[in-house]
Amino acid sequence: AGSASRSTLVLEGADEAGKPAGAEQVTWSTNVGVIEAQPSPGPGRYAADGSRMCAMDVQGSVWVWDAATRKEVSQFKVPGKLHPHVALSPDGKQLAVAMDNTLRVFQVEGNVELWKWKGENLIHQLAFSPSGKTMALLTCPAPIYREDTPQKAELVLLEGENGKVRLREPLAESKYRFVGWMSFVAEGKLLVFDSAGQKLSPERVRIPTFLAFDADRGERLAEISVTNPPEKQVGEGPHALSPDGRLTVFSHPHGNSRLEIRRIDDGTSTNVGTTTGQAFGFTFSHDSKRLAYFTSEMNLDLDDLKLHETLPTFGPMMALAGKSQPYLLQAHVVDVTTGKELATFRGYGGRAGQLRFSPDGKTLMALGGNYKEQHPTPV
């Protein structure tokens, strides 16, 4: 890929038992396709039946590939400037594409637009329900960093067949910007995390809480609180939910990341060894037995290291702020029960990325790259 391109990479490998192979047995493959601009902040997606995979870039270009043959099935572009997101229906036959405040649903074969929905706010996240009957959206205004202009995010549930609104649920107001996400879990339940709507115990301990919905019925269910003992508060999170709805992930955001995989019901947890650099892009395998995530660190050369030694603590950061620095992304796969790292995959250049397991858990799709265009992605 040239310096203006970004590769959509697929990580493959499994031993005879179907578990991820060791790092030495697995390589990054570039035979899927090349994204010509920075990939979207939302991850690439697999159809739930494993038949297809898709991705999108910040310029509105969309790609769909056959997951087995890696051949391109469809490629087109939609208008818009902000917040690109994409998702495949469970059977891989429909594709939902969002830019700005507009959602379009296409038939993959022939790129036929089936219906369109336009809201007042930017689309922050989208997903098909496991049945394919409902499209879930998180929407929010463009960030305005003023305390007197609160951000009012909203959950919108649309009928998958025609885009008719099934439910609109306002979320908590935020002073600056919306920070939240949603995930479908077992039995088709939709859980929504909204950082502005979190509660405190009488002892002033933060209680992470999920709003719960039956998406296909358009009904709100009882909230789900995560047990959060004071001695286990790790900093930030939760970041992701396991598909069975039993596990979530917390991390310490500063310096090296300390990760904790916690059971929602009783607060017991598994600690993952300290990683180099900040961890992000968390995703669970479909059987909820493995967790994958990226870490990113600056790849400093010898002159940079000498500069780091001679300047005060904040000196290197100030001196390097205007310099184009390559970043190294490493993908990690860990066992959620033991916290043991099953594989570490290196050789992916970039500063940000997202990961997604295939339904059978044997393939890991990654999107990422540098925010600036100085460095080709090494493979």
C-alpha positions in Angstrom: 0.0 0.0 0.0 1.2 3.5 -0.8 1.6 6.2 1.8 -2.0 7.4 1.1 -3.5 4.0 1.6 -4.7 2.0 4.6 -5.0 -1.8 4.5 -7.8 -3.8 5.9 -5.9 -6.7 7.4 -7.1 -10.1 8.5 -5.4 -12.1 11.2 -5.7 -15.9 10.8 -4.6 -19.0 12.5 -5.9 -21.8 14.7 -4.6 -25.0 16.2 -6.3 -28.4 15.9 -8.5 -27.6 18.9 -9.8 -24.4 17.2 -7.9 -22.1 19.6 -5.8 -19.2 18.3 -2.3 -20.3 17.4 0.8 -18.9 18.9 2.1 -15.6 17.5 4.9 -17.4 15.6 2.3 -19.4 13.6 0.1 -16.5 12.6 0.7 -13.7 10.1 -1.1 -10.6 9.0 -2.7 -11.1 5.5 -3.3 -8.3 3.0 -5.3 -10.3 0.5 -8.6 -8.7 1.6 -8.5 -5.2 0.2 -7.1 -1.7 0.6 -9.0 1.2 2.0 -7.8 4.4 0.2 -8.4 6.7 3.2 -8.3 6.5 6.9 -10.8 3.8 8.0 -13.8 4.8 10.0 -13.7 4.9 13.8 -16.3 2.1 13.8 -14.8 -1.3 13.3 -15.3 -3.5 10.2 -18.0 -6.0 10.6 -18.8 -9.6 9.9 -22.3 -10.8 9.1 -23.5 -13.0 12.0 -23.6 -16.1 9.7 -19.9 -15.5 8.8 -20.7 -15.1 5.0 -19.4 -11.6 4.5 -17.3 -8.8 5.9 -17.5 -5.0 5.4 -15.6 -1.8 6.1 -15.8 1.9 5.5 -13.6 4.9 5.3 -14.0 8.5 6.4 -14.7 9.7 2.9 -17.8 7.5 2.6 -16.5 4.6 0.6 -17.8 1.2 1.5 -16.5 -2.3 0.8 -18.1 -5.7 1.2 -16.1 -8.9 0.8 -16.9 -12.6 0.7 -15.5 -13.8 4.0 -14.4 -17.2 2.6 -12.9 -16.2 -0.7 -11.9 -12.6 0.3 -13.2 -11.4 -3.1 -14.8 -8.0 -3.3 -18.6 -8.3 -3.5 -19.5 -4.7 -3.6 -17.9 -1.3 -3.5 -19.6 2.1 -3.6 -19.7 5.5 -1.9 -22.3 7.5 0.0 -22.4 11.3 0.6 -21.4 12.8 3.9 -18.6 14.2 5.9 -18.7 13.0 9.5 -19.1 9.8 11.6 -19.0 7.0 9.1 -20.4 3.7 10.4 -21.3 0.4 8.7 -23.0 -2.9 9.6 -24.1 -6.1 7.9 -27.4 -7.8 8.6 -27.1 -11.3 10.2 -27.6 -13.1 6.9 -25.1 -10.7 5.1 -27.7 -9.7 2.5 -28.3 -6.1 3.7 -25.8 -3.4 4.5 -26.5 -0.4 6.8 -24.3 2.7 6.1 -24.4 5.9 8.2 -22.8 9.3 7.5 -23.6 12.5 9.4 -27.2 12.2 10.5 -28.4 9.9 7.7 -28.8 6.1 7.7 -29.1 4.2 4.4 -29.9 0.5 4.1 -28.8 -1.3 0.9 -29.3 -4.7 -0.6 -25.7 -5.9 -1.0 -26.3 -7.5 -4.4 -26.6 -4.6 -6.8 -26.1 -1.9 -4.2 -29.9 -1.2 -4.2 -31.0 1.3 -1.6 -34.0 -0.1 0.3 -34.8 2.7 2.6 -33.3 5.8 4.3 -33.7 7.5 7.7 -32.6 11.0 8.6 -32.4 12.3 12.1 -31.6 15.6 13.8 -28.2 14.5 15.3 -25.1 12.7 14.2 -25.2 8.9 14.2 -22.7 7.7 16.8 -23.1 3.9 16.5 -25.4 1.4 14.6 -26.1 -2.3 14.8 -28.6 -4.8 13.5 -30.4 -6.9 16.1 -29.6 -10.6 16.0 -32.9 -11.3 14.4 -32.3 -8.6 11.7 -35.8 -7.2 12.5 -34.4 -4.0 14.2 -31.8 -1.4 13.5 -30.4 0.3 16.7 -28.8 3.7 16.5 -27.1 5.9 19.1 -27.3 9.5 18.0 -25.9 12.7 19.5 -25.2 16.4 18.5 -21.8 17.5 17.2 -19.6 18.1 20.3 -19.9 21.7 21.7 -17.5 22.1 24.6 -19.6 24.5 26.7 -21.2 23.8 30.0 -24.3 25.8 29.1 -24.9 23.7 26.0 -25.5 20.1 27.3 -25.3 17.2 24.9 -28.5 15.2 24.6 -27.9 11.8 23.2 -30.6 9.4 22.1 -31.2 5.7 21.4 -33.3 5.1 18.3 -34.8 1.8 17.3 -36.0 1.4 13.7 -37.9 -1.4 12.0 -35.4 -3.3 9.8 -37.8 -3.8 7.0 -38.8 -0.1 6.3 -37.0 2.2 8.8 -40.2 3.1 10.8 -39.3 4.4 14.2 -40.1 1.8 16.9 -38.6 3.6 20.0 -36.8 6.9 20.8 -35.2 6.9 24.2 -33.4 10.1 25.5 -30.2 9.4 27.4 -28.6 11.4 30.2 -27.4 15.0 29.4 -23.7 15.5 29.2 -21.9 18.8 29.8 -19.4 18.5 27.0 -19.8 15.5 24.7 -21.5 12.1 24.6 -19.4 9.1 25.7 -21.2 5.8 25.4 -21.8 2.7 23.4 -24.2 -0.2 22.9 -24.0 -3.9 22.4 -26.4 -6.8 21.7 -26.0 -9.7 24.0 -27.8 -13.1 24.7 -31.4 -13.4 23.8 -31.3 -10.4 21.6 -31.1 -8.0 24.6 -29.6 -4.5 23.8 -27.5 -3.0 26.5 -26.5 0.7 26.4 -23.7 2.3 28.4 -24.0 6.1 28.9 -21.1 7.6 31.0 -23.2 10.6 31.9 -26.0 8.5 33.4 -23.8 6.6 35.9 -24.8 6.4 39.6 -23.0 6.6 42.9 -23.5 4.4 46.0 -24.0 6.0 49.5 -20.2 5.5 49.9 -19.7 7.6 46.7 -18.5 4.6 44.8 -19.3 4.7 41.0 -21.8 2.1 39.9 -21.4 1.4 36.2 -24.9 0.8 34.9 -26.3 -0.5 31.6 -29.7 0.5 30.2 -31.5 -2.6 28.9 -33.9 -2.9 26.0 -35.8 -5.6 24.1 -35.0 -4.0 20.7 -37.4 -6.1 18.6 -40.3 -5.2 20.8 -39.2 -1.6 21.4 -39.5 -2.1 25.2 -37.2 -0.8 28.0 -36.2 -3.5 30.5 -34.7 -3.3 34.0 -31.3 -1.6 34.3 -28.2 -3.8 34.9 -25.6 -2.6 37.4 -22.0 -3.9 37.4 -20.7 -4.9 40.9 -17.9 -2.4 41.6 -16.1 -2.9 44.9 -13.8 0.1 45.9 -10.7 -2.1 45.8 -11.4 -3.0 42.2 -12.0 0.4 40.6 -9.5 0.5 37.8 -10.1 3.9 36.2 -12.0 3.8 33.0 -14.7 1.5 31.7 -16.6 -0.5 31.1 -15.3 -0.7 27.5 -17.0 -3.8 26.0 -19.5 -6.6 26.7 -19.2 -10.3 26.1 -21.9 -11.7 23.8 -23.3 -13.8 26.6 -23.8 -10.6 28.6 -21.8 -11.8 31.6 -18.4 -10.0 31.3 -17.1 -6.5 30.8 -13.7 -4.9 30.7 -12.1 -2.1 32.8 -8.7 -0.4 32.2 -6.4 2.1 33.8 -6.1 4.9 31.1 -2.7 6.4 32.0 0.7 5.0 30.9 0.8 1.2 30.8 -2.7 -0.3 30.8 -3.9 -2.5 33.6 -6.9 -4.6 32.4 -9.6 -6.3 34.4 -12.2 -8.7 32.9 -15.1 -8.6 35.4 -18.2 -10.7 35.9 -21.2 -8.4 35.9 -23.2 -10.3 38.5 -20.8 -10.9 41.4 -17.8 -8.6 40.7 -15.3 -11.4 40.5 -12.6 -10.7 38.0 -9.6 -11.9 36.0 -6.6 -9.6 35.8 -4.7 -9.3 32.5 -0.9 -8.6 32.7 0.2 -5.1 32.3 0.6 -4.1 28.6 2.9 -1.6 27.0 1.0 1.5 25.9 -2.7 2.3 26.2 -5.2 -0.5 25.4 -8.2 0.1 23.2 -10.4 -1.5 20.5 -11.7 -4.2 22.9 -13.8 -7.0 21.4 -14.9 -10.4 22.6 -15.1 -13.6 20.5 -18.7 -14.8 19.8 -18.3 -17.7 22.3 -17.3 -15.1 25.0 -14.1 -17.1 25.8 -11.5 -14.7 24.4 -10.8 -11.0 24.4 -8.8 -9.1 21.8 -7.5 -5.6 22.0 -4.9 -3.2 20.5 -2.1 -1.4 22.3 -0.2 1.5 20.7 3.1 3.0 21.5 5.4 5.5 19.8 8.2 4.0 17.7 11.1 6.4 18.7 14.4 6.4 16.9 17.8 6.7 18.5 17.9 10.5 18.2 14.5 10.7 19.9 15.7 8.5 22.8 18.7 10.8 23.3 16.4 13.8 23.3 14.2 12.0 25.9 17.3 11.5 28.2 18.4 15.2 28.1 15.1 17.0 28.5 12.9 17.3 31.6 9.8 15.1 31.9 7.5 17.2 29.7 10.4 18.3 27.4 10.3 15.3 25.1 6.6 15.5 24.5 6.9 19.2 23.7 9.9 18.7 21.4 8.3 15.7 19.6 4.8 17.3 19.3 5.5 18.8 15.9 7.4 15.7 14.6 5.8 12.9 12.6 6.1 9.8 14.7 5.3 6.3 13.6 3.2 4.3 16.0 3.2 0.5 16.5 0.0 -1.3 17.0 0.0 -4.7 18.6 -3.0 -7.0 18.7 -3.4 -9.1 21.8 -5.7 -12.1 22.3 -6.3 -13.3 25.9 -8.2 -16.1 27.6 -11.0 -14.5 29.7 -10.9 -17.1 32.4 -7.2 -17.1 33.1 -6.1 -13.8 31.7 -3.3 -15.6 29.9 -2.2 -14.1 26.6 -2.8 -16.6 23.8 -1.2 -14.6 21.0 0.4 -11.2 20.3 0.5 -10.0 16.7 3.0 -7.3 15.7 3.9 -5.5 12.4 0.9 -3.2 12.1 1.8 0.4 11.9 -0.6 3.0 13.2 -1.9 5.0 16.1 -5.5 3.8 16.3 -7.4 0.7 15.3 -10.4 -1.6 15.8 -10.7 -5.3 15.9 -13.5 -7.8 15.2 -13.7 -11.6 15.6 -15.3 -13.7 12.9 -18.2 -15.7 14.2 -16.2 -18.9 14.3 -13.4 -17.2 16.3 -10.6 -18.2 13.9 -10.1 -14.9 12.2 -9.5 -11.4 13.5 -10.2 -8.4 11.3 -8.4 -5.2 12.0 -8.7 -1.7 10.7 -6.3 1.1 11.5 -3.5 3.4 10.5 -1.9 6.6 11.2 -4.0 9.8 11.6 -1.5 11.5 9.3 -0.4 10.3 5.9 3.4 10.2 6.4 3.8 6.5 7.1 2.7 3.5 5.0 1.3 0.7 7.0 4.0 -2.0 7.3 2.8 -5.6 7.0 
